[in-house]
Amino acid sequence: MLGKSVRREPEVVRERVGYVPQQFGLYGDLTVWENLRLYADLYHVPQGAFEIRARSLLQEFRLLGVEGRMTAALSGGMKQKLALACALVHQPQVLLLDEPTTGVDPVSRRQFWRTLYDLHRQGITLVLTTPYLDEAERASRVAFLQRGRLVACDDPRGLRGSLPGRVVELVAEPRARAQSLLRARSDVRGVYVFGDRDRVWYTGSDVGGLRRFLEREGVRVEILRPVLPSLEDVFVARLSSEGG
């Protein structure tokens, strides 16, 4: 990592990497400032540099004025900001984040992503895991993992273009019968529930033929149209083809 061997030079690598765990990992019985000081000590940040860096982070994350407050008394959003500040106190080149927005409300989630964009513009490489594929759309490169194994890796556009065939959006009644009929076809690789409609992974060339087929079988088709595949479509298709 960063041109260094993780095995031979672990300390050098560790000093250049920050980490934000999924579960809040700071000390509730320490103040905001004390947690920052603790992390700075762990990374051997000199006292003078720490004072400047800590004040800058507190201002950047809007935590000025609460540095003397016990961490356990902070709101969820403030705890998240403090965890990020602690991970950045030693000015890492790479920041690892484990599902940082899981359980976060939509407004805080959006604000958090704005912060990540700011960090990226500062030249920090961000590596994060997320169960939300709409978040993955924002990344410059995406990797799909299944049971710890790499299934695919590319930029979002490349991943969407890697899906053979096309994705067809379907609204039909009776829904279960339409799903069953389509799954039995050799040119349909999968049918997936997508809210109040279905997504059909279709490898044939005649989308209109799908409509005629369903209508001949007594299914009323309200919507049947090709749509641009999302990363979620690609992810589900990949897992299906891999036997997941």
N, C-alpha and C positions, 0 to 999 in steps of 0.2 A: 504494500500500500504506500502511495506517495513516493515510490522509488525505493522503499526500504523493505527489508524482510521482516515479516511479523514474528517469525521464529527466532531469527538471530538478533534483531534489534527491537524487541517489544516495547522497551521504555521510550525509545525515540518515536515509535509510531504512536504510542499512547499519548504522548505530549502534544501530538498534532491532531488528535481526534477528540471530539466532544460527544457525549451520549445523553439522550433524554429517554428514560425508560417509560414503558406504558403505564405502569403504576407509579404514583407519586412517591419518590424515593428520598425526599429531603426530611430533615429532622424537625418535627412539629414543636419540640421543646426548645428550639433555638430561634433567635430572631432572624428576620430577613438578612440583615447584615452579617450575622454570625454564620449563616449557611453559605453566603458568598465567600466569607473569609475562610471557611473550612475547605471549600472546593479550591480556592486559590492556593491554600497550603498544600493540598494533595498534589497540585500540579507545579509546586515550587515557584509560584509567582511572587516576585519581590514585593515588599510592603509598599514602596512608593508607587510601583506600577499598578498594584492592586487598588490603591485608593483612587487613582485616575480611572482605571478600567471599571471599577464597581460603580462609581458615580455616573459614568457614561451609560452603563447598562441600565441602571435604575431610571435614568432619564428617558432612555430609548423605549423601555417597556412600561413607562408611566407608573413606576413604583417609588418615586421620590416622595418622601413624607411618611412612608410605612416601613422604612428600614429598621425601625426599632420595635416593630410589632412582632409578636410571636407568630411563627409560620402556621401553626395549627389554627389560628384565628382568621387566616386569609380566606377569601372566597375561592371557588374552584378556578375561576379565570386568572386570579392573581397567583395562585399556586403554579399554574401552568407557565405563566410568564417568569416566575422565579426559577422554576426548573430549567427553563431555556437560558436564563441569565447565568445560572450556575454552570451550565454546560459550555457557555461561551467565555467564561471569565479568564481562561488562559489563551484566548484567541486561537482556537483550532482552525485548521485548514479544511477539515471534514467534520460534518455534524451528522451523527446517526440518530434517528428518531423512530421509536417503536410505537406505531399506531398512535400518534400524538393527538389526534382529534376524536378518538373513540369516546363516546359518551359526552361529547361537548355539544352545547346548543348551537344551532345554525349561525347565529350572529357571531359568537365567539370563534367558531370554526372559520368563518370568513376573515375575521380580524387576524387570526393566527396565520392564515395563508398569506395575508398581506405582509406580515412580519417575515415569513419565510422568503417571499420575493425580495424583500429588502436585503436580507442576509445573502441571498444568491447574487444580488447586484454588487455586494461588497466583495465577491470573489470566493465565498465559502461554498464548498461542494456539499449538497444535501442528499442524504440517502435515507429514505423513510419507507416503512411498511405501512400499508393501509388496507382495510377491508372495503373501502369505498372507491369503486372504480372511476367515479366521476372525478375524484381527486387525482387518480393516476393519469387522467387525461392532461393534467397540467404539467406533468413531468417531461423532461427532455428525453428520457429513456425509461422504459418500463420492463420489468422482468416478472414473469408468471412463475410461481412456485407451487408445486403439488407434492405434499408429503415430504417437504425438504428437498425436492428435486427440481432443477431448472427445466421448465417446459418450453419457454420462449423468452426472447429478449430482443427488443428493438425499440425504435421511437414509436409513439402512438400511431402515427400515420402508417408506418411500416407494418405494425401489428394488424391494423384494420385491413390493410391491403393484402395480408397473408391469408385471409379467410377464403378458401375455395368456394366458388358459387356465389350466392347472394343471400341477403336476409330479407324475408318478406314479412310484413306486418299483417296480422289476420284478426278480424273480429267476425265470428260466425256462431250460429246456433243450429242445433245443440252443440255446445262447445266441446264437450267430451268426445262426441262422435267425430267431429272434425279433427280433433287431435289424434284419435285412434286411426282414422282413415289415412291421414298424412304420414303418420309414423310407419305405416305398413308399406309405403312406397320406397322403391330403391333409390329414387332421386331426392329424397328428403333425409338429411343426415340427423335432424333433430327438431323437436318442437318444444319450445320453452315458454312457460308462463311469464308474462311481462306486464304485471298489473292487471288491468281489465281486458287485456288483449294478449295474443300469442305472437311469438317470434318463430318463424319457420326458417331453418337453415336448408336452403334449396340449391341443389347443384345442377338442376336442369336449365333449359334455356327459354321455356315457354311458361311464363308466370300466368298468363291467361288460361293456359291449360289446367292449372291447379283449380281455378275458379270453376271451370266447366266440369271438372272431375267431381268436385264437392257438390255442386248443384245437381248433378246426375244421381248422386247418392242421397239426395233429399236434405242437404245442408243448406241453410240460408246464409249466404255470404254478404255481410254488410261492408266490410273493408278487406281488401287484399291488394297490397301494394309494396313494391320494393322500397326499402329504406336503407340509409347509410348505416353500416354496422358500427356499433359502439364497442368500446373495450370490453364491456360486460358480455356482449354477444361473442366476441372472440374468446374471452376467458371461458365461458360456458362451453363453447364449441371445442376448445382445446381439451378441457377436462373430459368432455364426452368422448373425444377421439382417443384419449389416453386411458379410458376406462375408469375415470373418476366419478 
